[in-house]
């Protein structure tokens, strides 16, 4: 996604925080912990 569209989407999310609660999930989740967990499971299966 181009940076223009990303920044436009971020601006809309910041302006209307109550309208798009599910779209803000990326800001709520700790992605590093999820990536580590998935990587550990991947190693176990291989």
LINDANOR-V496612 format. One record per residue. N is the residue number from 1. RES is the residue in one letter. PSI is psi in whole degrees, -180 to 180 (NA if undefined). D_CENTER is the distance of its C-alpha to the mean C-alpha in Angstrom with 2 decimals. Layout:
n	res	psi	d_center
N	RES	PSI	D_CENTER
N	RES	PSI	D_CENTER
//
This chain:
n	res	psi	d_center
1	X	136	13.84
2	X	156	16.26
3	X	-30	15.65
4	X	-48	17.75
5	X	-37	15.64
6	X	-46	12.40
7	X	-35	14.44
8	X	-44	16.05
9	X	-42	12.99
10	X	-39	11.89
11	X	-44	15.56
12	X	-41	15.75
13	X	-39	12.90
14	X	-32	14.70
15	X	-39	18.01
16	X	63	17.46
17	X	-31	15.25
18	X	-17	17.31
19	X	-27	17.03
20	X	61	13.36
21	X	-35	12.22
22	X	-28	10.08
23	X	-18	8.14
24	X	8	7.26
25	X	-29	5.79
26	X	-26	2.35
27	X	-19	5.62
28	X	-30	7.59
29	X	148	6.79
30	X	94	8.66
31	X	-29	7.35
32	X	-42	10.87
33	X	-39	12.68
34	X	-44	11.17
35	X	-40	12.06
36	X	-42	15.39
37	X	-45	16.17
38	X	-39	15.67
39	X	-39	17.72
40	X	-42	20.36
41	X	-36	20.72
42	X	-42	21.01
43	X	-39	23.80
44	X	-35	25.51
45	X	-28	25.77
46	X	NA	27.07
//
